[in-house]
Amino acid sequence: MAILKFSEFINESGIPLYRDTAINPEKTIKRNKLLQELQDLLTRFAEGEISEISVLAEIPTQGKNAPQYLKDIYAEMGVTGGEEDEDDYDPETDVYTGNRDLNPDEPKQNIFVDSEFLVKDVDEARNVIIAIPYSLKKKNVLVEITPEMVDEAFIK
């Protein structure tokens, strides 16, 4: 019962829509109406009424749900994230062994993960937003974002 109420709350919670650099949102979009609202904004974008639609979203950065572009960046940086890099624990000796020296806790370089994405399309059948990470806007890198990942929306 509690999970059902939480799901209803998530679907009914609002996502603020900001215009340009406004401090106060122009309106609040219910999460379950986000895809339709973005589709309407994409129509206005095509007609030239607005110049850009973006969303602020938290995407998974690791695991099977992480976008492929992040996995590619990690591979380029030498961070595999695979199980072979994990330490093994030997309960008999109470000692960890493994490849910690190959993949230490503190990376030698920082990896930037986008939180702002340019909206390019909406797939209502699959319930996803097709977007480009803002830092890669000149490249053809597409990411699928679910409405649950979106925190804010912006138009210019």
Residue pairs with C-beta under 8 A, 6 or more apart in sequence:
10 31
10 148
11 30
11 31
11 32
12 30
12 31
12 32
13 30
13 31
14 28
14 29
14 30
14 31
15 28
15 29
15 30
15 31
15 34
15 147
15 150
15 151
15 152
15 153
16 25
16 27
16 28
16 29
16 152
16 153
17 25
17 26
17 27
17 28
17 29
17 37
17 152
17 153
17 154
17 155
18 25
18 26
18 152
18 153
18 154
18 155
19 26
19 154
19 155
19 156
20 155
20 156
26 155
29 37
29 153
31 147
31 148
31 150
32 147
34 129
34 147
34 150
34 153
35 122
35 124
35 127
35 129
35 147
36 124
37 153
38 53
38 55
38 119
38 122
38 129
38 153
39 122
39 124
41 50
41 53
41 119
41 155
42 53
42 119
42 121
42 122
44 50
45 51
45 52
45 53
50 155
50 156
51 156
52 118
52 154
52 155
52 156
53 118
53 119
53 153
53 154
53 155
54 116
54 117
54 118
54 119
54 131
54 134
54 153
54 154
54 155
55 116
55 117
55 119
55 129
55 131
55 145
55 150
55 151
55 152
55 153
55 154
56 115
56 116
56 117
56 150
56 151
56 152
56 153
56 154
57 115
57 117
57 131
57 145
57 149
57 150
57 151
58 115
58 149
58 151
59 66
59 67
59 70
59 113
59 114
59 115
59 143
59 145
59 149
60 66
60 67
61 70
61 113
62 81
67 143
67 144
69 133
69 136
69 141
69 143
70 113
73 111
74 80
74 81
74 111
77 107
77 109
77 111
79 103
79 107
79 111
80 103
84 99
85 98
85 99
85 102
85 103
86 98
86 99
87 96
87 97
87 98
87 99
87 100
88 96
88 97
88 98
89 95
89 96
90 96
90 97
112 135
114 133
114 134
114 135
114 136
116 133
116 134
117 129
117 131
117 132
117 133
117 134
117 143
117 145
118 131
118 132
118 134
118 137
119 129
119 130
119 131
120 130
120 131
120 132
120 142
121 129
121 130
122 128
122 129
122 130
123 129
123 130
123 144
126 144
127 146
127 147
128 144
128 145
128 146
129 144
129 145
129 146
129 147
129 150
130 142
130 143
130 144
131 142
131 143
131 144
131 145
132 139
132 140
132 141
132 142
132 143
133 141
133 143
